[in-house]
Amino acid sequence: MKILQIMAGGKAGGAETAFVDMCIAMYEKGQEVEVVTRRNPNRVELMEEAGLKVHTLPFGGFADIYTKRVLKSIIADFQPDIVQTWMSRAAHKTPNWEQTKSSKKYSTVARLGGYYDLKYFKNMDYFAAITPDIKSYLIARGVNENNVRQLNNFAETENEISPLNRKDLDTPKDATVLISLARLHDDKALDVVMKAIKDMPDVYLWLAGDGPLKGKLQKEAEKLNISERVKFLGWRNDRAALLQAADICVFASRDEPFGTVFVQSWANKTPVIVSDAQGPKQFCENGSDCLMVQRDNVEQLTAAIIKLKDDNVLQMQLVNKGYQRYINEFTKEKSVEKYLEFYQDIISQST
């Protein structure tokens, strides 16, 4: 099968990471995959090192007609069966078959990880929704139910892991370490996490991510007098090593349509605390595979951290159940298999 994967993408983020992971996974599964994305040294390098052919385009604003024109040329040269887009800008720029009249018919598929305005998706034939609620959102807005499939993200992290030394991250060996893998954005509620640990002198917080709120969060840490215990690690590609070196993963988002991080914590056997944001609420089970707290509730988060860090039996219970959820529902093999089944069904319908 020939698959063209397209994402504009920001500098870094969860969707961008999922995009890279899925493109590489499909290629490793034996599919013929090419990629179109913005110039991004980290993202492009990872995919090229894996063997993928990567095209880079600007994906600019309204006046950018170059991207659309070159996309038509790439499609004509590659002759894909499936063209899958990620997020709204790529979908808006990508032509459907009726607009290109390519000698080989192809179908467009939009992968939706959020509640996007569908005016940007007029060229899409099919939709892959990463949660049941996003699928319902699409159907409620007029998308044919037969053209939508709910497909889980997978949460593979690095296979080859070099153990992290806490000393290298200026963290005491005997500290309780919380890890948050997140873009530094207001949606991620990292300010809430910092407030929750204010009066816990033995708790350190690793923030693995980058984003527009870095300066504001650093000032918040200073204001709370916890700067020595909050480590800004920047965007990292060693997610597994970080999760395995930490004691608890905290995923306290205010707004989170899905949230791959909680699945990554399950995969790496790290107990996780989540908020009741849209995504975690649809998948996580409080007291079984996680502890769940109300969004923006500092007191509940503080209590959950205290409860989990001092209860080894509870930690093990959450880890065992979470890992089983990962194995049953969120492995790379299962996710890629479901996507390829969806593509094959699409191709069968169009022939």
C-alpha positions in Angstrom: 0.0 0.0 0.0 1.3 3.5 -0.8 0.5 6.0 1.9 1.3 9.7 1.9 1.3 11.3 5.4 0.9 15.1 5.7 1.3 17.4 8.7 2.3 21.0 8.9 3.0 20.8 12.7 4.5 23.1 15.2 7.9 23.0 16.7 7.0 20.3 19.1 4.0 18.7 20.7 2.0 15.5 21.3 0.4 15.4 17.8 3.8 16.0 16.2 5.3 13.1 18.2 2.4 10.8 17.3 2.8 11.7 13.6 6.5 10.8 13.6 5.9 7.5 15.5 3.0 6.4 13.2 4.9 7.3 9.9 7.9 5.2 11.1 5.7 2.4 12.4 3.8 2.0 9.1 7.1 2.1 7.1 8.6 -0.6 9.4 5.4 -2.6 8.8 6.4 -2.9 5.1 4.2 -0.1 3.7 5.5 2.4 1.1 5.3 5.7 3.0 6.3 9.2 2.0 5.9 12.2 4.3 5.2 15.9 3.8 5.8 18.3 6.7 7.3 21.7 7.6 11.0 22.0 8.0 11.8 20.8 11.5 15.3 19.4 12.2 14.3 17.0 14.9 11.2 15.6 13.2 12.7 15.4 9.7 15.9 13.8 10.9 14.1 11.1 12.9 12.1 10.1 9.9 14.9 10.2 7.4 17.1 8.2 9.7 14.3 5.6 9.7 14.4 5.4 5.9 11.4 7.6 5.0 11.4 10.0 2.1 10.5 13.4 3.5 9.3 16.4 1.5 9.3 19.8 3.3 6.9 22.6 2.5 6.1 25.9 4.2 2.3 25.4 4.9 1.8 29.1 5.2 -1.3 31.2 5.5 -4.0 32.2 3.0 -1.5 33.6 0.5 0.6 30.4 0.3 -0.4 28.9 -3.0 3.0 27.2 -3.3 2.2 24.5 -0.8 -1.0 23.4 -2.6 0.7 23.4 -6.0 3.7 21.3 -4.8 1.4 18.9 -2.9 -0.4 18.2 -6.2 3.0 17.4 -7.8 4.1 15.2 -5.0 0.8 13.2 -5.2 1.1 12.9 -9.0 4.7 11.6 -8.7 4.0 9.2 -5.7 0.6 7.9 -6.9 -0.6 7.0 -3.3 -3.6 4.9 -2.4 -4.2 6.9 0.8 -3.4 10.5 1.7 -3.7 11.0 5.4 -3.6 14.5 7.0 -2.9 15.5 10.6 -4.7 18.6 12.1 -6.5 21.3 10.2 -3.8 23.1 8.2 -2.6 20.0 6.4 -6.2 19.0 5.7 -7.0 22.5 4.3 -4.0 22.5 2.0 -4.4 18.9 0.7 -6.3 18.4 -2.5 -8.7 15.5 -3.0 -8.7 13.3 -6.1 -11.4 15.3 -7.8 -9.1 18.3 -7.6 -6.0 16.6 -9.0 -7.5 14.0 -11.4 -4.4 12.0 -10.7 -4.1 8.9 -13.0 -4.4 6.7 -9.9 -7.4 7.4 -7.7 -6.7 8.0 -4.0 -8.7 8.7 -0.9 -8.1 11.4 1.7 -8.2 10.6 5.4 -8.1 13.2 8.2 -6.8 12.1 11.5 -8.5 14.2 14.2 -7.0 14.5 17.7 -9.3 17.3 18.7 -12.6 19.1 18.1 -11.6 21.1 15.0 -13.7 23.4 12.9 -14.8 21.2 10.0 -14.6 24.0 7.4 -11.0 23.1 7.1 -11.7 19.5 6.2 -13.9 19.9 3.1 -11.4 17.9 1.0 -11.4 14.9 3.3 -13.2 11.7 2.3 -12.8 9.8 5.6 -11.9 10.5 9.2 -9.9 8.7 11.9 -11.0 9.9 15.3 -8.7 9.1 18.3 -11.5 9.0 20.8 -15.2 7.9 20.8 -16.2 11.5 21.7 -14.4 13.0 18.7 -16.2 10.4 16.5 -19.5 11.5 17.9 -18.6 15.1 17.4 -18.0 14.4 13.7 -21.2 12.5 13.2 -23.2 15.2 15.0 -21.8 17.7 12.4 -22.9 15.8 9.4 -20.1 13.4 8.6 -21.4 10.0 7.4 -20.9 7.5 10.2 -19.6 4.9 7.7 -16.8 7.3 6.9 -15.5 7.7 10.4 -13.6 5.2 12.5 -12.3 5.5 16.0 -8.7 4.4 16.1 -6.5 4.5 19.2 -3.1 6.2 19.3 -0.3 4.0 20.3 2.2 4.8 22.9 5.5 3.2 22.0 8.5 4.9 23.6 12.2 4.2 22.8 13.3 0.6 22.6 16.9 1.1 23.6 17.0 2.8 26.9 20.1 4.3 28.7 19.2 4.6 32.3 19.1 8.1 33.6 21.2 9.2 36.6 19.2 11.6 38.8 22.4 13.3 39.7 22.7 14.5 36.1 19.3 16.3 36.5 20.3 17.9 39.8 17.9 15.6 41.7 18.6 13.8 44.9 18.6 10.0 44.7 16.0 9.7 47.6 13.6 12.3 46.3 10.1 11.5 45.1 10.2 12.5 41.4 7.2 13.6 39.4 7.4 13.6 35.6 5.2 15.7 33.3 5.7 15.2 29.6 3.9 18.2 28.1 4.1 21.2 25.9 4.5 24.2 28.2 1.0 25.6 27.5 -1.8 26.7 29.7 -3.9 23.7 28.6 -1.4 21.4 30.5 -2.0 23.0 33.9 1.6 22.7 34.9 1.0 25.7 37.3 -1.4 23.5 39.2 1.2 20.7 39.5 3.7 23.2 40.9 1.2 24.6 43.4 0.4 21.0 44.5 4.0 20.2 45.5 4.6 23.6 47.2 4.7 22.1 50.7 6.3 18.8 49.8 10.1 19.4 50.3 11.0 15.9 49.3 9.1 16.0 45.9 10.9 17.1 42.7 9.2 17.9 39.4 10.7 17.2 36.0 9.0 19.2 33.2 10.0 17.5 29.9 8.7 19.8 27.1 9.0 23.3 25.6 6.5 26.0 24.8 5.3 29.6 25.2 4.8 29.5 28.9 8.3 28.5 29.9 9.2 32.0 31.3 5.9 32.3 33.1 6.2 28.9 34.7 9.8 29.6 35.8 8.5 32.8 37.5 5.7 30.8 39.1 8.3 28.3 40.5 10.3 31.2 41.9 7.1 32.7 43.4 6.3 29.4 45.1 9.9 29.1 46.3 10.3 25.7 44.6 12.8 26.6 41.8 15.4 24.2 43.1 12.9 21.4 42.9 11.4 22.1 39.4 13.6 21.0 36.6 12.9 22.4 33.1 14.3 19.7 30.8 13.3 21.0 27.4 11.9 18.8 24.6 13.2 15.3 25.0 13.4 12.2 22.9 14.1 9.8 25.8 10.6 9.5 27.1 11.0 6.0 28.3 14.1 6.7 30.3 12.5 9.7 32.0 9.4 7.8 32.9 11.3 4.9 34.3 13.6 7.1 36.3 10.6 9.0 37.8 8.3 7.7 40.6 5.0 9.1 39.4 3.7 10.6 36.1 1.4 13.6 36.6 -0.9 14.5 33.7 -3.1 17.3 35.0 -4.4 18.9 31.8 -7.2 21.4 31.7 -8.0 20.6 28.1 -7.0 17.2 26.6 -8.9 15.6 23.8 -6.9 12.4 24.3 -3.5 12.4 26.0 -0.9 9.9 24.9 1.1 10.5 28.0 -1.1 8.4 30.3 -0.7 5.5 27.9 3.1 6.1 27.8 3.1 5.9 31.6 1.2 2.6 31.4 3.7 1.2 28.8 6.7 2.1 31.1 5.1 0.8 34.3 5.0 4.3 35.9 2.0 5.0 38.2 0.0 7.9 36.8 -2.2 10.7 38.2 -4.6 12.2 35.6 -7.1 15.0 35.5 -10.7 14.4 34.4 -10.1 16.2 31.1 -12.0 14.9 28.1 -9.5 12.3 26.9 -8.3 10.7 30.2 -12.0 10.6 31.4 -12.9 8.4 28.4 -10.1 5.9 28.9 -8.8 5.9 32.4 -10.4 4.2 35.4 -9.9 5.9 38.8 -8.4 3.6 41.4 -7.7 0.8 38.8 -5.1 2.1 36.3 -4.7 5.6 37.6 -5.7 8.1 40.2 -8.0 10.8 38.7 -8.6 14.3 40.1 -10.7 17.2 39.1 -9.2 19.7 36.7 -7.6 22.8 38.4 -8.1 21.3 41.8 -4.8 21.8 43.6 -6.0 20.2 46.9 -7.1 17.0 45.2 -3.9 16.7 43.2 -1.8 17.3 46.4 -3.8 14.6 48.2 -3.4 12.1 45.3 0.4 12.7 45.2 0.7 12.1 48.9 -1.5 9.0 48.8 0.4 7.5 45.8 4.0 8.3 46.9 3.5 6.6 50.3 1.6 3.5 49.1 3.8 1.0 47.3 0.9 -1.5 47.1 -1.3 1.0 45.3 1.6 1.9 43.0 2.0 -1.7 42.0 -1.8 -2.2 41.5 -2.0 0.8 39.2 1.1 -0.2 37.3 -0.1 -3.8 36.7 -3.6 -2.7 35.5 -2.2 0.1 33.4 0.3 -2.1 31.7 -2.4 -4.7 30.9 -4.5 -1.9 29.4 -1.5 -0.9 27.2 -0.9 -4.4 26.0 -4.6 -5.0 25.2 -5.4 -1.7 23.5 -2.5 0.7 22.8 0.5 -1.2 21.4 2.1 -0.1 18.1 1.2 -3.4 16.5 -2.5 -3.1 17.3 -2.8 0.6 16.3 -1.0 0.1 13.0 -3.0 -3.0 12.2 -6.3 -1.1 12.8 -5.2 1.8 10.6 -4.2 -0.5 7.8 -7.5 -2.3 8.1 -9.3 1.0 7.8 -7.2 2.0 4.7 -7.9 -1.4 3.1 -11.6 -1.0 3.7 -11.5 2.5 2.0 -9.6 1.1 -1.0 -12.1 -1.7 -1.3 -15.0 0.7 -1.3 -13.4 3.0 -4.0 -12.7 0.2 -6.5 
